[in-house]
Amino acid sequence: MLRIISTVMLLCLSLTAKAELEAVDIYSQKQLSQLIRNNQYLQRVKADDCQLVQDIEARAEVLKEPLYQFLWGEMLNTGTCVNTDLKRGMTLVADSAKQGLAEAMYRLASYHDKGELVIQNKDKAMKYALPAAYSGYIPAQMLLVKLFIEDIGSPVDYETGYRLLHNNTFDSQHTKQQAEHLLQQLATKMPVSAVKRAERGY
């Protein structure tokens, strides 16, 4: 009987130690930024068995760190590991954007462009896409050019939008081809001289 109890105790201790070893650490700023840029942030939170919900909430709500405001806001918007709360979620993403996080500005631009979670408003999409594009964020630059092609925004800014995207670097051939296709369409709405200046980078 004692032998059985000892075996059970050892098994429990082993499982406890294993659970402690598998505890998930909070993401570093660099790690979280990469997850967001690769659009893997929500999948990662779920893959970590939602262990970090309280830590993420604290960094967003108390410390007001923009990356975590964005992550927590998107978790609330999508119901990832928590109950959906669109009002709070959108407020947090907007707070993150106000702190200058390009990914948050792009996400808001995308929501308004598609009419997802909000009433479609291309002008608001432009409002958020423009500063995010200036920061060098390629998805925002591509959305900006798409909006210009749709005649949203001022033709005065076409050259700037073209220059930003044309002179960026791309981490995949697919993204590069998408950018080239968008630029070809925008070029048809611009004077040849403006296209050439934009391609030179000034």
Residue frames as a rotation matrix with the C-alpha (Angstrom) as fourth column:
MET 1
0.565 0.825 0.000 0.00
0.825 -0.565 0.000 0.00
0.000 0.000 -1.000 0.00
LEU 2
0.464 -0.500 -0.731 2.83
0.127 -0.779 0.614 2.38
-0.877 -0.378 -0.298 0.94
ARG 3
-0.571 -0.721 0.392 4.52
0.451 0.124 0.884 1.51
-0.686 0.681 0.255 -2.32
ILE 4
-0.074 0.654 0.753 1.42
0.984 -0.077 0.163 2.51
0.165 0.753 -0.637 -4.30
ILE 5
0.822 0.379 -0.425 1.08
0.492 -0.849 0.193 5.81
-0.288 -0.367 -0.884 -2.38
SER 6
0.046 -0.907 -0.419 4.77
0.130 -0.410 0.903 6.57
-0.991 -0.095 0.099 -2.97
THR 7
-0.602 -0.237 0.763 4.41
0.735 0.209 0.645 5.86
-0.312 0.949 0.049 -6.68
VAL 8
0.380 0.837 0.394 1.35
0.902 -0.429 0.040 8.12
0.203 0.340 -0.918 -6.90
MET 9
0.726 -0.156 -0.669 3.17
0.267 -0.833 0.484 10.90
-0.633 -0.531 -0.563 -5.02
LEU 10
-0.366 -0.931 0.012 6.18
0.285 -0.099 0.953 10.61
-0.886 0.352 0.302 -7.31
LEU 11
-0.364 0.328 0.872 3.92
0.931 0.092 0.354 10.73
0.036 0.940 -0.339 -10.34
CYS 12
0.727 0.681 -0.088 2.17
0.687 -0.722 0.084 13.85
-0.006 -0.121 -0.993 -9.00
LEU 13
0.399 -0.677 -0.619 5.50
0.111 -0.635 0.765 15.53
-0.910 -0.374 -0.178 -8.26
SER 14
-0.568 -0.622 0.539 6.73
0.561 0.187 0.806 14.63
-0.602 0.761 0.243 -11.75
LEU 15
0.033 0.689 0.724 3.61
0.972 -0.191 0.138 16.08
0.233 0.699 -0.676 -13.39
THR 16
0.829 0.248 -0.502 3.87
0.432 -0.853 0.292 19.25
-0.355 -0.459 -0.814 -11.27
ALA 17
-0.045 -0.944 -0.326 7.52
0.151 -0.329 0.932 19.71
-0.988 -0.008 0.157 -12.20
LYS 18
-0.556 -0.112 0.824 6.69
0.798 0.205 0.566 19.13
-0.233 0.972 -0.025 -15.87
ALA 19
0.496 0.819 0.288 3.86
0.854 -0.520 0.006 21.70
0.154 0.243 -0.958 -15.74
GLU 20
0.659 -0.318 -0.682 6.26
0.176 -0.816 0.551 24.23
-0.731 -0.483 -0.481 -14.15
LEU 21
-0.430 -0.883 0.187 8.82
0.351 0.027 0.936 23.57
-0.832 0.468 0.298 -16.87
GLU 22
-0.473 0.310 0.825 6.20
0.877 0.078 0.473 24.18
0.083 0.948 -0.309 -19.55
ALA 23
0.345 0.574 -0.743 5.02
0.626 -0.730 -0.273 27.50
-0.699 -0.371 -0.611 -18.08
VAL 24
0.263 -0.156 0.952 5.00
0.899 -0.318 -0.301 30.19
0.350 0.935 0.057 -20.78
ASP 25
-0.469 -0.487 -0.737 6.96
0.677 -0.734 0.055 33.42
-0.568 -0.473 0.674 -20.35
ILE 26
0.589 0.640 -0.493 5.47
0.223 -0.715 -0.662 36.74
-0.776 0.280 -0.564 -21.40
TYR 27
0.544 -0.351 0.762 6.53
0.832 0.110 -0.544 37.79
0.107 0.930 0.352 -24.90
SER 28
-0.392 -0.715 -0.578 9.37
0.624 -0.669 0.404 40.25
-0.676 -0.202 0.708 -25.32
GLN 29
0.241 0.451 -0.859 8.66
-0.273 -0.818 -0.506 43.46
-0.931 0.357 -0.074 -27.23
LYS 30
-0.518 -0.540 -0.663 10.74
-0.788 0.000 0.615 42.17
-0.332 0.842 -0.426 -30.17
GLN 31
-0.948 0.167 0.273 9.01
0.208 0.969 0.131 38.78
-0.242 0.181 -0.953 -30.16
LEU 32
-0.088 0.990 -0.107 5.53
0.536 -0.043 -0.843 40.27
-0.840 -0.131 -0.527 -29.97
SER 33
0.059 0.033 -0.998 6.31
-0.589 -0.806 -0.061 42.81
-0.806 0.592 -0.028 -32.69
GLN 34
-0.830 -0.433 -0.352 7.42
-0.541 0.470 0.697 39.96
-0.137 0.769 -0.625 -34.98
LEU 35
-0.728 0.629 0.275 4.31
0.542 0.772 -0.331 37.92
-0.420 -0.092 -0.903 -34.18
ILE 36
0.172 0.809 -0.563 2.09
0.149 -0.586 -0.797 40.91
-0.974 0.053 -0.221 -35.01
ARG 37
-0.145 -0.300 -0.943 3.94
-0.801 -0.523 0.290 41.69
-0.580 0.798 -0.164 -38.26
ASN 38
-0.946 -0.211 -0.247 3.62
-0.316 0.779 0.542 38.03
0.078 0.591 -0.803 -39.31
ASN 39
-0.113 0.993 0.024 -0.08
-0.889 -0.112 0.445 38.03
0.444 0.028 0.895 -38.31
GLN 40
-0.193 -0.036 -0.981 0.55
0.137 0.989 -0.063 35.14
0.972 -0.146 -0.186 -35.89
TYR 41
-0.755 -0.239 0.611 -0.19
-0.472 -0.448 -0.759 36.89
0.455 -0.861 0.225 -32.60
LEU 42
0.124 0.883 0.453 -3.64
-0.992 0.099 0.079 35.43
0.025 -0.460 0.888 -31.91
GLN 43
0.643 0.039 -0.765 -2.60
-0.249 0.955 -0.160 31.93
0.724 0.293 0.624 -32.98
ARG 44
-0.412 -0.889 -0.198 0.36
0.005 0.215 -0.977 32.15
0.911 -0.404 -0.084 -30.59
VAL 45
-0.520 0.299 0.801 -1.82
-0.841 -0.343 -0.418 33.16
0.150 -0.890 0.430 -27.64
LYS 46
0.609 0.793 -0.019 -4.08
-0.788 0.607 0.105 30.17
0.095 -0.049 0.994 -28.33
ALA 47
0.415 -0.536 -0.735 -1.09
-0.068 0.787 -0.613 27.86
0.907 0.304 0.290 -28.87
ASP 48
-0.709 -0.677 0.199 0.17
-0.191 -0.087 -0.978 28.89
0.679 -0.731 -0.067 -25.42
ASP 49
-0.376 0.658 -0.653 -3.13
0.747 0.632 0.207 27.61
0.549 -0.410 -0.729 -23.97
CYS 50
0.374 0.602 0.705 -4.25
0.171 -0.792 0.586 31.13
0.911 -0.099 -0.400 -23.03
GLN 51
0.226 -0.353 -0.908 -1.84
0.949 0.290 0.123 31.09
0.220 -0.890 0.400 -20.06
LEU 52
-0.701 -0.704 -0.114 -0.81
0.713 -0.689 -0.125 34.72
0.010 -0.169 0.986 -20.51
VAL 53
0.090 0.837 0.540 -4.22
0.726 -0.426 0.539 36.39
0.681 0.343 -0.646 -20.55
GLN 54
0.792 0.251 -0.556 -3.78
0.597 -0.506 0.622 38.15
-0.125 -0.825 -0.551 -17.18
ASP 55
-0.143 -0.932 -0.333 -0.24
0.638 -0.345 0.689 39.29
-0.757 -0.114 0.644 -18.01
ILE 56
-0.618 -0.027 0.786 -1.34
0.744 -0.344 0.573 40.62
0.255 0.939 0.233 -21.41
GLU 57
0.452 0.870 0.195 -4.30
0.696 -0.481 0.533 42.45
0.558 -0.105 -0.823 -19.85
ALA 58
0.602 -0.263 -0.754 -2.07
0.614 -0.451 0.648 44.03
-0.510 -0.853 -0.110 -17.18
ARG 59
-0.504 -0.864 0.012 0.50
0.639 -0.363 0.679 45.26
-0.582 0.349 0.734 -19.70
ALA 60
-0.489 0.405 0.772 -2.29
0.686 -0.368 0.627 46.72
0.539 0.837 -0.098 -21.84
GLU 61
0.467 0.872 0.144 -4.60
0.546 -0.413 0.729 48.19
0.695 -0.261 -0.669 -19.22
VAL 62
0.817 -0.191 -0.544 -2.16
0.469 -0.328 0.820 49.16
-0.335 -0.925 -0.178 -16.45
LEU 63
-0.133 -0.974 -0.182 1.22
0.509 -0.225 0.831 49.70
-0.851 0.018 0.525 -18.14
LYS 64
0.725 0.560 -0.400 -0.44
-0.057 -0.531 -0.846 50.88
-0.686 0.636 -0.353 -21.39
GLU 65
-0.464 -0.884 0.065 2.27
-0.119 0.135 0.984 49.36
-0.878 0.449 -0.168 -23.56
PRO 66
-0.067 0.548 -0.834 1.16
-0.896 -0.400 -0.191 49.92
-0.439 0.734 0.518 -27.20
LEU 67
-0.669 -0.198 -0.716 2.06
-0.570 0.754 0.325 46.43
0.476 0.626 -0.618 -28.48
TYR 68
-0.927 0.318 -0.198 0.09
0.373 0.743 -0.555 44.86
-0.029 -0.589 -0.808 -25.65
GLN 69
-0.385 0.827 -0.410 -2.79
-0.368 -0.545 -0.753 47.32
-0.846 -0.139 0.514 -26.06
PHE 70
-0.258 0.232 -0.938 -2.99
-0.961 0.035 0.273 46.14
0.096 0.972 0.214 -29.66
LEU 71
-0.826 -0.123 -0.550 -2.78
-0.154 0.988 0.011 42.46
0.542 0.094 -0.835 -28.73
TRP 72
-0.828 0.543 -0.136 -5.33
0.308 0.239 -0.921 42.73
-0.468 -0.805 -0.365 -25.90
GLY 73
-0.308 0.719 -0.623 -7.64
-0.658 -0.634 -0.406 44.80
-0.687 0.285 0.669 -28.10
GLU 74
-0.356 0.116 -0.927 -7.51
-0.844 0.385 0.372 42.22
0.401 0.915 -0.039 -30.87
MET 75
-0.957 0.053 -0.286 -8.12
0.167 0.905 -0.392 39.41
0.238 -0.423 -0.874 -28.38
LEU 76
-0.569 0.790 -0.230 -11.26
0.066 -0.235 -0.970 41.24
-0.820 -0.567 0.082 -27.24
ASN 77
-0.248 0.456 -0.854 -12.32
-0.891 -0.453 0.017 41.97
-0.380 0.766 0.519 -30.83
THR 78
-0.305 0.015 -0.952 -12.02
-0.709 0.664 0.237 38.33
0.636 0.748 -0.192 -31.85
GLY 79
0.702 0.574 0.421 -12.94
-0.702 0.459 0.545 36.57
0.119 -0.678 0.725 -28.60
THR 80
0.231 -0.719 -0.655 -9.51
-0.086 0.656 -0.750 34.93
0.969 0.230 0.090 -28.40
CYS 81
-0.537 -0.446 -0.716 -9.18
0.538 0.473 -0.698 33.34
0.650 -0.760 -0.014 -24.92
VAL 82
-0.883 0.308 -0.354 -11.69
0.135 -0.557 -0.820 35.91
-0.450 -0.771 0.450 -23.53
ASN 83
0.112 0.973 0.201 -15.26
0.793 0.034 -0.608 36.99
-0.598 0.228 -0.768 -24.08
THR 84
-0.349 -0.186 0.918 -15.71
0.842 -0.493 0.220 39.30
0.412 0.850 0.329 -27.05
ASP 85
0.324 0.389 -0.863 -15.90
0.653 -0.752 -0.094 43.00
-0.685 -0.533 -0.497 -26.14
LEU 86
0.167 -0.253 0.953 -15.80
0.955 -0.200 -0.221 45.01
0.246 0.947 0.208 -29.36
LYS 87
0.887 0.206 0.413 -16.20
0.139 -0.972 0.188 48.42
0.440 -0.109 -0.891 -27.75
ARG 88
0.757 -0.649 0.067 -13.25
-0.236 -0.177 0.955 47.92
-0.609 -0.739 -0.288 -25.40
GLY 89
0.261 -0.675 0.690 -11.24
0.715 0.616 0.332 46.10
-0.649 0.407 0.643 -28.05
MET 90
0.412 -0.056 0.910 -11.53
0.799 -0.459 -0.390 48.86
0.439 0.887 -0.144 -30.63
THR 91
0.971 -0.069 0.227 -10.74
-0.167 -0.879 0.447 51.49
0.169 -0.472 -0.865 -27.99
LEU 92
0.562 -0.803 0.197 -7.53
0.043 0.267 0.963 49.67
-0.826 -0.533 0.185 -27.09
VAL 93
0.133 -0.499 0.857 -6.44
0.959 0.283 0.016 49.32
-0.251 0.819 0.516 -30.72
ALA 94
0.662 0.171 0.730 -7.14
0.439 -0.878 -0.192 53.04
0.608 0.447 -0.656 -31.18
ASP 95
0.930 -0.365 0.049 -5.13
-0.234 -0.482 0.844 53.87
-0.285 -0.796 -0.534 -28.03
SER 96
0.272 -0.851 0.450 -2.24
0.536 0.522 0.663 51.84
-0.799 0.061 0.598 -29.44
ALA 97
0.258 -0.106 0.960 -2.51
0.932 -0.233 -0.276 53.74
0.253 0.967 0.039 -32.73
LYS 98
0.940 0.135 0.314 -2.45
0.060 -0.970 0.236 57.07
0.336 -0.203 -0.920 -30.85
GLN 99
0.638 -0.767 0.071 0.89
-0.148 -0.031 0.989 56.00
-0.756 -0.641 -0.133 -29.39
GLY 100
0.212 -0.550 -0.808 2.19
-0.920 -0.391 0.024 55.61
-0.329 0.738 -0.589 -32.93
LEU 101
-0.367 -0.332 0.869 2.09
-0.125 0.943 0.307 51.84
-0.922 0.004 -0.388 -33.41
ALA 102
-0.635 0.046 -0.771 2.01
-0.758 -0.228 0.611 51.34
-0.147 0.973 0.180 -37.19
GLU 103
-0.938 0.270 -0.220 0.42
0.199 0.933 0.299 47.90
0.286 0.236 -0.929 -36.91
ALA 104
-0.445 0.806 -0.391 -2.50
0.628 -0.031 -0.777 49.36
-0.639 -0.592 -0.492 -34.94
MET 105
-0.298 0.303 -0.905 -2.97
-0.497 -0.859 -0.124 52.22
-0.815 0.413 0.406 -37.40
TYR 106
-0.822 -0.056 -0.566 -2.95
-0.542 0.378 0.751 49.71
0.172 0.924 -0.341 -40.26
ARG 107
-0.842 0.527 -0.113 -5.46
0.538 0.817 -0.208 47.46
-0.017 -0.236 -0.972 -38.48
LEU 108
-0.222 0.774 -0.594 -7.86
0.258 -0.541 -0.801 50.36
-0.940 -0.330 -0.079 -37.98
ALA 109
-0.438 -0.008 -0.899 -7.38
-0.765 -0.522 0.377 51.37
-0.473 0.853 0.223 -41.62
SER 110
-0.952 0.027 -0.304 -8.13
-0.153 0.818 0.554 47.82
0.264 0.574 -0.775 -42.69
TYR 111
-0.607 0.778 -0.163 -11.27
0.625 0.340 -0.702 47.63
-0.491 -0.528 -0.693 -40.53
HIS 112
-0.033 0.612 -0.790 -12.62
-0.139 -0.786 -0.603 50.83
-0.990 0.090 0.111 -42.08
ASP 113
-0.640 -0.258 -0.723 -11.59
-0.731 -0.082 0.677 49.86
-0.234 0.963 -0.136 -45.60
LYS 114
-0.917 0.239 -0.319 -13.43
0.079 0.894 0.442 46.54
0.391 0.380 -0.838 -45.43
GLY 115
-0.090 0.901 0.425 -16.29
-0.767 -0.335 0.547 47.66
0.635 -0.277 0.722 -43.19
GLU 116
-0.033 -0.017 -0.999 -15.29
0.358 0.933 -0.028 44.95
0.933 -0.359 -0.025 -40.73
LEU 117
-0.309 0.061 -0.949 -16.58
0.950 0.077 -0.304 45.55
0.055 -0.995 -0.082 -37.15
VAL 118
-0.458 0.162 -0.874 -17.32
0.158 -0.953 -0.259 49.17
-0.875 -0.257 0.410 -38.18
ILE 119
0.739 0.670 0.075 -19.32
0.263 -0.183 -0.947 50.91
-0.621 0.720 -0.311 -40.88
GLN 120
0.105 -0.734 0.671 -17.18
0.985 0.171 0.032 51.08
-0.138 0.658 0.741 -44.01
ASN 121
0.922 0.090 -0.376 -15.50
0.080 -0.996 -0.042 54.47
-0.378 0.009 -0.926 -44.31
LYS 122
0.548 -0.732 0.404 -12.71
0.793 0.302 -0.528 54.77
0.265 0.610 0.747 -46.88
ASP 123
0.458 -0.368 0.809 -11.80
-0.162 -0.929 -0.331 58.28
0.874 0.021 -0.486 -45.73
LYS 124
0.739 -0.189 0.646 -11.15
-0.656 0.012 0.755 56.98
-0.151 -0.982 -0.115 -42.21
ALA 125
0.813 -0.478 0.331 -9.16
0.499 0.866 0.025 54.13
-0.298 0.145 0.943 -43.73
MET 126
0.445 -0.638 0.628 -7.02
0.470 -0.431 -0.770 56.74
0.762 0.638 0.109 -45.48
LYS 127
0.649 -0.128 0.750 -6.62
-0.556 -0.753 0.353 58.72
0.520 -0.646 -0.559 -42.23
TYR 128
0.735 -0.348 0.582 -5.05
-0.386 0.491 0.781 55.70
-0.558 -0.798 0.227 -40.51
ALA 129
0.772 -0.426 0.472 -3.19
0.609 0.707 -0.359 54.24
-0.180 0.565 0.805 -43.50
LEU 130
0.756 -0.454 0.471 -1.24
0.041 -0.685 -0.727 57.40
0.653 0.569 -0.499 -44.33
PRO 131
0.451 -0.651 0.611 0.82
-0.886 -0.409 0.219 57.75
0.108 -0.640 -0.761 -41.10
ALA 132
0.595 -0.221 0.773 1.35
-0.173 0.904 0.392 53.99
-0.785 -0.367 0.499 -40.92
ALA 133
0.850 -0.274 0.450 2.66
0.521 0.312 -0.794 54.05
0.077 0.910 0.408 -44.50
TYR 134
0.663 -0.610 0.433 5.07
-0.431 -0.785 -0.445 56.88
0.612 0.109 -0.784 -43.66
SER 135
0.524 -0.451 0.723 6.49
-0.735 0.190 0.651 54.72
-0.431 -0.872 -0.232 -40.87
GLY 136
-0.456 -0.745 -0.486 7.65
-0.890 0.390 0.238 52.20
0.012 0.541 -0.841 -43.48
TYR 137
-0.405 0.374 0.834 5.05
-0.245 0.835 -0.493 49.51
-0.881 -0.404 -0.247 -42.75
ILE 138
-0.978 -0.138 -0.155 4.56
-0.181 0.197 0.964 47.71
-0.102 0.971 -0.217 -46.08
PRO 139
-0.509 0.852 0.124 0.97
0.860 0.511 0.022 46.46
-0.045 0.117 -0.992 -45.53
ALA 140
0.183 0.556 -0.811 -0.06
0.478 -0.771 -0.421 50.08
-0.859 -0.311 -0.407 -44.82
GLN 141
-0.537 -0.449 -0.714 1.78
-0.400 -0.610 0.684 51.32
-0.743 0.653 0.147 -47.91
MET 142
-0.964 0.204 0.170 -0.01
0.259 0.587 0.767 48.74
0.056 0.784 -0.619 -50.04
LEU 143
-0.102 0.972 -0.211 -3.39
0.946 0.030 -0.322 49.68
-0.307 -0.232 -0.923 -48.56
LEU 144
-0.051 0.013 -0.999 -2.60
0.069 -0.997 -0.016 53.36
-0.996 -0.070 0.050 -49.14
VAL 145
-0.870 -0.322 -0.374 -1.82
-0.346 -0.144 0.927 52.75
-0.352 0.936 0.014 -52.83
LYS 146
-0.715 0.676 0.178 -4.99
0.695 0.660 0.285 50.63
0.075 0.328 -0.942 -53.15
LEU 147
0.106 0.766 -0.635 -7.04
0.720 -0.499 -0.482 53.51
-0.686 -0.406 -0.604 -51.75
PHE 148
-0.370 -0.302 -0.879 -5.41
-0.321 -0.846 0.426 55.95
-0.872 0.440 0.216 -54.18
ILE 149
-0.997 0.009 0.074 -6.31
0.070 0.448 0.891 53.61
-0.025 0.894 -0.447 -57.05
GLU 150
-0.307 0.949 -0.074 -9.91
0.951 0.309 0.027 53.73
0.049 -0.062 -0.997 -55.79
ASP 151
-0.231 0.128 0.965 -9.78
0.343 -0.917 0.204 57.57
0.910 0.378 0.168 -55.93
ILE 152
0.827 0.352 -0.439 -9.72
0.523 -0.192 0.831 57.95
0.208 -0.916 -0.343 -52.14
GLY 153
0.200 -0.773 -0.602 -7.48
0.652 -0.354 0.671 60.73
-0.732 -0.526 0.433 -50.88
SER 154
0.683 0.015 -0.730 -5.76
-0.298 -0.907 -0.297 63.54
-0.667 0.420 -0.615 -52.73
PRO 155
0.891 -0.371 0.261 -3.91
0.407 0.398 -0.822 63.11
0.201 0.839 0.506 -56.06
VAL 156
0.589 -0.698 0.407 -1.28
-0.659 -0.707 -0.258 65.40
0.468 -0.116 -0.876 -54.53
ASP 157
0.250 -0.460 0.852 -0.24
-0.818 0.370 0.439 62.44
-0.518 -0.807 -0.284 -52.36
TYR 158
0.984 0.178 -0.030 -0.03
-0.165 0.821 -0.546 59.87
-0.072 0.542 0.837 -55.17
GLU 159
0.443 -0.885 -0.144 3.66
-0.334 -0.014 -0.942 60.52
0.832 0.466 -0.302 -55.77
THR 160
-0.211 -0.497 0.842 4.48
-0.963 -0.041 -0.265 60.09
0.166 -0.867 -0.470 -52.10
GLY 161
0.511 0.495 0.703 2.50
-0.618 0.780 -0.100 56.86
-0.598 -0.383 0.704 -51.86
TYR 162
0.948 -0.210 -0.240 4.20
-0.090 0.547 -0.832 55.53
0.307 0.810 0.500 -54.99
ARG 163
0.151 -0.973 0.175 7.66
-0.591 -0.231 -0.773 56.51
0.792 0.013 -0.610 -53.70
LEU 164
0.008 -0.116 0.993 7.18
-0.980 0.197 0.031 54.91
-0.199 -0.973 -0.113 -50.29
LEU 165
0.707 0.359 0.609 6.12
-0.301 0.932 -0.200 51.53
-0.640 -0.042 0.768 -51.69
HIS 166
0.921 -0.341 -0.188 8.43
-0.105 0.247 -0.963 51.49
0.375 0.907 0.192 -54.71
ASN 167
0.111 -0.973 0.201 11.55
-0.517 -0.230 -0.825 52.16
0.849 -0.012 -0.529 -52.65
ASN 168
0.436 0.082 0.896 10.86
-0.864 0.318 0.391 49.68
-0.253 -0.945 0.209 -49.87
THR 169
-0.674 -0.607 -0.421 12.33
-0.672 0.741 0.008 46.17
0.307 0.288 -0.907 -49.54
PHE 170
0.394 0.918 -0.052 10.20
-0.874 0.392 0.287 43.02
0.284 -0.068 0.956 -49.50
ASP 171
-0.365 -0.559 0.744 10.73
-0.808 0.588 0.046 39.83
-0.463 -0.584 -0.667 -47.54
SER 172
-0.190 0.286 0.939 8.81
0.285 0.931 -0.226 37.66
-0.940 0.225 -0.258 -50.01
GLN 173
-0.967 -0.188 0.174 8.43
0.199 -0.123 0.972 37.44
-0.161 0.974 0.157 -53.76
HIS 174
-0.253 0.958 0.136 4.66
0.940 0.210 0.269 37.27
0.229 0.196 -0.954 -53.41
THR 175
0.360 0.345 -0.867 4.50
0.649 -0.760 -0.034 40.57
-0.671 -0.550 -0.497 -51.53
LYS 176
-0.571 -0.659 -0.490 6.86
0.040 -0.618 0.785 42.17
-0.820 0.428 0.379 -54.05
GLN 177
-0.858 0.288 0.425 4.62
0.492 0.222 0.842 41.06
0.148 0.932 -0.332 -56.94
GLN 178
0.174 0.948 -0.265 1.52
0.984 -0.180 -0.001 42.43
-0.048 -0.261 -0.964 -55.17
ALA 179
0.116 -0.219 -0.969 3.30
0.333 -0.910 0.246 45.76
-0.936 -0.351 -0.033 -54.70
GLU 180
-0.867 -0.498 -0.026 4.38
0.113 -0.248 0.962 45.88
-0.486 0.831 0.271 -58.35
HIS 181
-0.488 0.769 0.412 0.82
0.831 0.265 0.489 45.23
0.267 0.581 -0.769 -59.50
LEU 182
0.427 0.645 -0.633 -0.55
0.819 -0.573 -0.031 48.02
-0.383 -0.505 -0.773 -57.30
LEU 183
-0.186 -0.602 -0.777 2.16
0.140 -0.799 0.585 50.45
-0.973 0.000 0.232 -58.47
GLN 184
-0.885 -0.085 0.457 1.41
0.451 0.084 0.889 49.70
-0.114 0.993 -0.036 -62.12
GLN 185
0.029 0.984 0.176 -2.22
0.965 -0.073 0.253 50.65
0.262 0.163 -0.951 -61.52
LEU 186
0.466 0.118 -0.877 -1.34
0.566 -0.802 0.192 53.82
-0.680 -0.586 -0.441 -59.62
ALA 187
-0.587 -0.795 -0.153 1.13
0.342 -0.415 0.843 54.87
-0.734 0.442 0.515 -62.34
THR 188
-0.500 0.462 0.733 -1.74
0.829 0.010 0.559 55.11
0.251 0.887 -0.388 -64.84
LYS 189
0.622 0.773 -0.123 -3.22
0.766 -0.568 0.300 57.91
0.162 -0.281 -0.946 -62.69
MET 190
0.472 -0.560 -0.681 0.02
0.302 -0.623 0.722 59.89
-0.828 -0.546 -0.125 -62.46
PRO 191
0.835 -0.320 -0.448 2.11
-0.550 -0.512 -0.659 62.03
-0.019 0.797 -0.604 -64.84
VAL 192
0.752 -0.602 -0.269 5.12
0.393 0.737 -0.549 60.15
0.529 0.307 0.791 -66.21
SER 193
-0.054 -0.814 0.578 7.44
-0.189 -0.560 -0.806 62.74
0.980 -0.153 -0.124 -64.66
ALA 194
0.259 0.236 0.936 5.95
-0.942 -0.151 0.299 62.12
0.212 -0.960 0.183 -61.20
VAL 195
0.996 0.086 0.000 6.38
-0.085 0.986 0.142 58.36
0.012 -0.141 0.990 -61.57
LYS 196
0.430 -0.902 -0.038 10.03
0.385 0.222 -0.896 58.80
0.817 0.371 0.442 -62.56
ARG 197
-0.121 -0.442 0.889 10.70
-0.625 -0.661 -0.414 61.11
0.771 -0.606 -0.196 -59.59
ALA 198
0.605 0.447 0.659 9.04
-0.796 0.368 0.481 58.65
-0.027 -0.816 0.578 -57.22
GLU 199
0.950 -0.256 -0.180 11.09
0.208 0.947 -0.246 55.77
0.234 0.197 0.952 -58.60
ARG 200
0.068 -0.962 0.264 14.28
0.129 -0.254 -0.959 57.77
0.989 0.099 0.107 -58.06
GLY 201
-0.047 -0.017 -0.999 13.24
0.935 0.351 -0.050 58.21
0.351 -0.936 -0.001 -54.45
TYR 202
-0.649 -0.134 -0.749 12.73
0.487 -0.829 -0.274 61.98
-0.584 -0.543 0.603 -54.35
